[in-house]
Amino acid sequence: MPMTPDTRRQRESRTGWILMTPALMILALVFAYPILRAFWLSTFTQNLGTQLNAEFSGLTNYARLIGDSRFWQSLWNTSLFTAFSISLELLIGLVFALILNQTFRGRGLVRTVALIPWALPTAVMGLAWAWIFNDQFGVVNDLLIRLGFIQERITWLGEPTRAMLALICADVWKTTPFIAILLLAGLQSIPGDLYEAHAIDGASPWQSFRHITLPLIAPQILIALLFRFAQSFGIFDLVQVMTGGGPAGATETVSIYIYATVRRYLDFGYGAALVVVTFLILIVAVLLTAGLLSKTRVNLTGD
Amino acid sequence: MIHQPDPALLTLVFLTIMTAQNTTTPPKKIPTQRILLWVGVALMLLFCLAPVLWQILTSFKTNPAISAIPTVYIPNGDQLTIAHYFSLGNEFLRYILNSFLVSLVSTVVCLAVGAPAAYALARLKIPGEQIVLAIVLVVSLFPYVLLFLGLLEIVKAAGLGNNYLALIVPYTAINLPLTILVLRSFFQQLPKDLEDSAKIDGYQTVPMLLQIVLPMTIPALVTTGILTFIFAWNEFIFALTFITRSELQTIPIAVAKLGGASVFEIPYGPIAAATVLGTIPLVLLVLFFQRRIVQGITAGAVKG
């Protein structure tokens, strides 16, 4: 039986939706439901005060959030952590990508080694970093003493600023490879004759870098920033194992606060409000970056 | 500090490499550039390996050597031991097995569910496919902490606490966006002729997919599967929340619990040994599949 173009298109569309349904259902269950549920739950008070019964309370949770200095502190900590770790990762990641883009003997091996931090579990390596920054026996203190930077062993994870510094170090170590891989892919797509032409025009290497390399890998930089911003903004495992948010809340990130609100204080309604606000901040940031990305003339969906 | 190259040196290397990049052909013309490149490579290796090597060294040091001041960098024979590995006991093998089981099953489910969706998005004309793609992309950016509260309710309501399903389903979901994006870009590169001729030979869509497309997809499935396996193995917050019985724990939780076991005396040796054992499978994956992993990451993020 011959098919008209219309019925063929309909059949194709139906087959398509059938093929996508299982995946969409799982995504709806694990992503959409919890987020929508948080919106709903955030209008209720459900905590030990209500004996864990949900009582409708309108926007009370949000009013409480505005006056909650612990929330603002955690948001500040998260922003600080995110800003510093992402900038450092981008800088070191770019250097790594430029190195890996050169031809030298053993490049494959170096590339393999560079993947190792990325592949290892953050929670486990967080413990390794806690050991490295240990006050008494840590190798960082020992090296700093040997190099003459400090006289006495200093407290790292027990001192607010240095605890944050240690977290940033560990995060930079863990995620720089990811950025390096993304940027390397960008570098490899730049045709070499562009540089030759530019050099013939009398451009210095730095000018070539500014005028060719950077603009051409701008999409990769933005994509890396986008992914890393989202991950870093929701950082949980690293902080949980290294400092638990301490000392005295100095490294408490938003996700650590959300987790404590729900699991330790059993304050589900307020926890939901925290989830909603964090979600909205993230969405705004993602939209901003996506807007920037489309300006660099690359379609996010690859078409 | 050992883990971060000196900034001044970095800048120097940085500038030199850019210079090297532009002189394209004769590499031996300016040896200082080569030297600086090698300095850069050495610093990079140090950066990536130092924490891991330090943990390996710690895992083989005796307790007195671990807590010696000044720090022991090259232990002598008396300062070496494998006792920390034995102290982990048989239950540690159990944790590794748990991680294997959960990661493997969720990877298989993820590929089975993600591949058809990726094919549909790559090949078929579906109204609304741009919206589906945008959703998949946005969803891949969600931190898991935003999901655990809602999932906790589902897990409780369905009685799935301490059941691997409570991990397998979320792990499948968190890996679906990447799976769909990587496989979609693979299907787009696949020549369409085979499918067309199969259609002419009278194949229905599903048998055609299973008998003709699937065999060609296996390399891409392996690439994606390695990534999803690693992500599932490393997941922390769901495993921490939904699994409370210790014999069901996965590696990241089991190791983290070792660290939090006692406030006063943290067992550094056993933790280090646990780190080594719990990450060996991942290191092996990286060693054997470096190229595929790089392909997967770039296909998921850049082309996606």
Interface residues (C-beta under 8 A of the other chain):
Chain A: R9 E12 S13 T15 G16 W17 L19 M20 P22 A23 L24 I26 L27 L29 V30 F31 Y33 P34 I35 L36 R37 A38 L41 I92 L94 V95 F96 L98 I99 N101 Q102 T103 F104 G108 V110 R111 T112 V113 A114 L115 I116 P117 A119 L120 P121 T122 A123 V124 M125 G126 L127 A128 W129 A130 W131 I132 N134 Q136 F137 V139 V140 D142 L143 L144 I145 R146 C169 V172 W173 T176 P177 F178 I181 L182 L184 A185 G186 G192 Y195 E196 H198 A199 P205 W206 S208 F209 T213 P219 Q220 I223 A224 L226 F227 A230 Q231 F233 G234 I235 F236 D237 Q240 V241 V254 S255 I258 Y259 V262 R263 F268 G271 A272 V275 T278 F279 L282 I283 V286 L300 T301 G302
Chain B: M1 I2 H3 Q4 P5 L10 V13 F14 L15 I17 M18 T19 A20 Q21 N22 T23 T24 P27 L37 W38 G40 V41 M44 L45 F47 C48 L49 P51 V52 W54 Q55 T58 I66 S67 A68 I69 P70 T71 V113 G114 P116 A117 Y119 A120 L121 L124 K125 I126 P127 E129 Q130 V132 L133 A134 I135 V136 L137 V138 V139 L141 F142 P143 Y144 V145 L146 L147 F148 L149 G150 L151 L152 E153 I154 V169 P170 T172 A173 I174 L176 P177 I180 S185 T205 I230 W233 N234 F236 I237 L240 T241 I251 P252 I253 V255 A256 L258 G259 G260 Y268 I271 A272 A274 T275 G278 T279 L282 V283 L285 V286 L287 Q290 I293 V294 I297 T298 A301 V302 K303 G304
